[in-house]
Amino acid sequence: MLSPKMIIRTASLCALAILLVPAMASGGKKHKQKSHHHPAKFSARGGSASIRPVVGTWYVYQNGAESHAQRLALRPDGTFAFIGSGWKSGGNYSIDNNALVLQWTEVDGQPVKYGTMHKRIALNEDKNRFTIDRYNYRKHE
């Protein structure tokens, strides 16, 4: 019989897999990444102009209601945290051609090698909604 901790860990890995499958299904091509990363420069007033519209907490919307079971926090410094019941991942993000680009640096407290986990997510025109698989996210107002 599985312990509650093991069930939560398995659910966490399944949720992460749902996020990463589309990114990994791009034909298995590896993108060459430089070994160093230069984050975008940010102003003292809360981030670069390109990310300012998306900064905040995002929740899944189901049947017209906000679900607090998991959330995505996009911070003004260009970092993010995906948080659910019993799991957490984080990294850096940017906006590129109306898409949210996530680059993971850690999953459940374990470091992730730069360039190995990333996802590009199309934003709607107003930059207040996006969809990952069947999950519709909206920015909490």
C-alpha positions as a Markdown table, in Angstrom:
| # | Residue | x | y | z |
|---|---|---|---|---|
| 1 | Met | 0.0 | 0.0 | 0.0 |
| 2 | Leu | 1.3 | 3.4 | -0.9 |
| 3 | Ser | 1.9 | 6.0 | 1.8 |
| 4 | Pro | 0.2 | 9.4 | 1.5 |
| 5 | Lys | 3.7 | 11.0 | 1.0 |
| 6 | Met | 4.4 | 8.6 | -1.9 |
| 7 | Ile | 0.9 | 9.4 | -3.5 |
| 8 | Ile | 1.6 | 13.1 | -3.2 |
| 9 | Arg | 5.1 | 12.6 | -4.8 |
| 10 | Thr | 3.6 | 10.6 | -7.6 |
| 11 | Ala | 0.9 | 13.2 | -8.2 |
| 12 | Ser | 3.6 | 15.9 | -8.3 |
| 13 | Leu | 5.6 | 14.1 | -10.9 |
| 14 | Cys | 2.5 | 13.4 | -13.0 |
| 15 | Ala | 1.6 | 17.2 | -12.9 |
| 16 | Leu | 5.2 | 18.1 | -13.9 |
| 17 | Ala | 5.1 | 15.5 | -16.7 |
| 18 | Ile | 1.9 | 17.1 | -18.0 |
| 19 | Leu | 3.7 | 20.4 | -18.2 |
| 20 | Leu | 6.8 | 19.0 | -19.9 |
| 21 | Val | 5.4 | 16.4 | -22.4 |
| 22 | Pro | 4.5 | 19.0 | -25.1 |
| 23 | Ala | 8.0 | 20.6 | -24.8 |
| 24 | Met | 9.7 | 17.2 | -25.1 |
| 25 | Ala | 7.5 | 16.1 | -28.0 |
| 26 | Ser | 9.1 | 18.5 | -30.3 |
| 27 | Gly | 11.0 | 15.8 | -32.1 |
| 28 | Gly | 13.7 | 15.2 | -29.5 |
| 29 | Lys | 15.8 | 18.0 | -30.8 |
| 30 | Lys | 18.1 | 19.5 | -28.3 |
| 31 | His | 18.6 | 23.3 | -28.3 |
| 32 | Lys | 22.1 | 24.4 | -27.8 |
| 33 | Gln | 22.3 | 26.6 | -24.8 |
| 34 | Lys | 25.2 | 28.7 | -23.6 |
| 35 | Ser | 26.6 | 27.5 | -20.3 |
| 36 | His | 26.1 | 30.9 | -18.8 |
| 37 | His | 22.8 | 32.9 | -18.4 |
| 38 | His | 22.4 | 36.6 | -18.4 |
| 39 | Pro | 19.1 | 37.5 | -16.9 |
| 40 | Ala | 17.3 | 40.5 | -18.2 |
| 41 | Lys | 18.0 | 43.9 | -16.6 |
| 42 | Phe | 15.2 | 45.0 | -14.4 |
| 43 | Ser | 14.2 | 48.5 | -13.3 |
| 44 | Ala | 13.7 | 49.5 | -9.6 |
| 45 | Arg | 9.9 | 49.8 | -10.3 |
| 46 | Gly | 9.1 | 46.1 | -10.6 |
| 47 | Gly | 10.7 | 44.3 | -13.5 |
| 48 | Ser | 11.3 | 44.8 | -17.2 |
| 49 | Ala | 8.5 | 46.4 | -19.3 |
| 50 | Ser | 8.0 | 43.1 | -21.2 |
| 51 | Ile | 7.2 | 41.0 | -18.1 |
| 52 | Arg | 5.3 | 43.7 | -16.1 |
| 53 | Pro | 1.8 | 42.6 | -17.5 |
| 54 | Val | 2.2 | 39.0 | -16.4 |
| 55 | Val | 3.7 | 39.6 | -12.9 |
| 56 | Gly | 1.4 | 38.2 | -10.2 |
| 57 | Thr | -0.3 | 34.9 | -9.2 |
| 58 | Trp | -2.0 | 32.7 | -11.7 |
| 59 | Tyr | -4.6 | 30.0 | -10.9 |
| 60 | Val | -6.3 | 27.3 | -12.9 |
| 61 | Tyr | -9.9 | 28.2 | -13.7 |
| 62 | Gln | -12.4 | 25.3 | -13.8 |
| 63 | Asn | -16.2 | 25.8 | -14.4 |
| 64 | Gly | -15.8 | 29.6 | -14.1 |
| 65 | Ala | -14.1 | 29.4 | -10.6 |
| 66 | Glu | -10.6 | 29.9 | -9.5 |
| 67 | Ser | -9.0 | 26.7 | -8.1 |
| 68 | His | -6.4 | 27.2 | -5.4 |
| 69 | Ala | -5.0 | 23.6 | -5.7 |
| 70 | Gln | -2.0 | 24.9 | -7.6 |
| 71 | Arg | -0.7 | 28.2 | -8.5 |
| 72 | Leu | 2.0 | 29.9 | -10.7 |
| 73 | Ala | 3.7 | 32.9 | -9.1 |
| 74 | Leu | 5.5 | 35.2 | -11.6 |
| 75 | Arg | 7.7 | 37.6 | -9.7 |
| 76 | Pro | 8.9 | 41.0 | -10.9 |
| 77 | Asp | 12.6 | 39.8 | -10.8 |
| 78 | Gly | 11.9 | 37.3 | -13.6 |
| 79 | Thr | 11.7 | 34.2 | -11.4 |
| 80 | Phe | 8.7 | 31.9 | -11.0 |
| 81 | Ala | 7.4 | 29.3 | -8.6 |
| 82 | Phe | 4.9 | 26.6 | -9.6 |
| 83 | Ile | 3.3 | 25.4 | -6.3 |
| 84 | Gly | 0.8 | 22.6 | -5.6 |
| 85 | Ser | -0.1 | 20.4 | -2.8 |
| 86 | Gly | 3.1 | 18.6 | -1.9 |
| 87 | Trp | 5.2 | 19.8 | -4.8 |
| 88 | Lys | 7.0 | 22.9 | -5.9 |
| 89 | Ser | 9.2 | 23.9 | -8.9 |
| 90 | Gly | 10.8 | 27.1 | -9.9 |
| 91 | Gly | 13.1 | 28.9 | -12.3 |
| 92 | Asn | 13.3 | 31.9 | -14.6 |
| 93 | Tyr | 10.8 | 33.3 | -17.1 |
| 94 | Ser | 10.6 | 35.8 | -19.9 |
| 95 | Ile | 8.1 | 37.0 | -22.5 |
| 96 | Asp | 9.0 | 36.4 | -26.1 |
| 97 | Asn | 6.6 | 37.1 | -29.0 |
| 98 | Asn | 3.5 | 37.0 | -26.8 |
| 99 | Ala | 4.6 | 33.7 | -25.2 |
| 100 | Leu | 5.5 | 33.0 | -21.6 |
| 101 | Val | 8.9 | 31.1 | -21.6 |
| 102 | Leu | 9.6 | 29.1 | -18.5 |
| 103 | Gln | 13.1 | 27.8 | -17.7 |
| 104 | Trp | 13.2 | 25.5 | -14.7 |
| 105 | Thr | 16.1 | 25.6 | -12.2 |
| 106 | Glu | 14.7 | 23.4 | -9.5 |
| 107 | Val | 12.0 | 20.8 | -8.8 |
| 108 | Asp | 11.0 | 19.8 | -5.3 |
| 109 | Gly | 14.2 | 21.4 | -3.9 |
| 110 | Gln | 16.5 | 19.6 | -6.4 |
| 111 | Pro | 18.5 | 21.6 | -8.9 |
| 112 | Val | 17.8 | 21.2 | -12.6 |
| 113 | Lys | 20.6 | 21.5 | -15.2 |
| 114 | Tyr | 20.1 | 24.7 | -17.2 |
| 115 | Gly | 18.4 | 24.1 | -20.5 |
| 116 | Thr | 17.0 | 20.7 | -19.7 |
| 117 | Met | 13.5 | 21.7 | -18.6 |
| 118 | His | 11.8 | 24.5 | -20.4 |
| 119 | Lys | 8.3 | 25.3 | -21.8 |
| 120 | Arg | 7.0 | 28.0 | -24.2 |
| 121 | Ile | 3.3 | 28.9 | -23.5 |
| 122 | Ala | 1.2 | 31.1 | -25.8 |
| 123 | Leu | -0.5 | 34.0 | -24.0 |
| 124 | Asn | -3.8 | 35.5 | -25.1 |
| 125 | Glu | -3.7 | 39.0 | -26.6 |
| 126 | Asp | -4.4 | 40.7 | -23.3 |
| 127 | Lys | -1.7 | 38.6 | -21.5 |
| 128 | Asn | -4.1 | 37.6 | -18.8 |
| 129 | Arg | -4.8 | 33.9 | -19.8 |
| 130 | Phe | -3.0 | 30.9 | -21.1 |
| 131 | Thr | -3.6 | 27.1 | -21.4 |
| 132 | Ile | -1.3 | 24.2 | -20.6 |
| 133 | Asp | -2.9 | 21.0 | -21.9 |
| 134 | Arg | -6.4 | 21.1 | -20.6 |
| 135 | Tyr | -5.7 | 23.6 | -17.8 |
| 136 | Asn | -6.8 | 27.2 | -18.3 |
| 137 | Tyr | -4.8 | 29.7 | -16.2 |
| 138 | Arg | -5.9 | 33.2 | -15.4 |
| 139 | Lys | -4.1 | 36.0 | -13.6 |
| 140 | His | -5.6 | 36.6 | -10.1 |
| 141 | Glu | -6.9 | 40.2 | -9.9 |
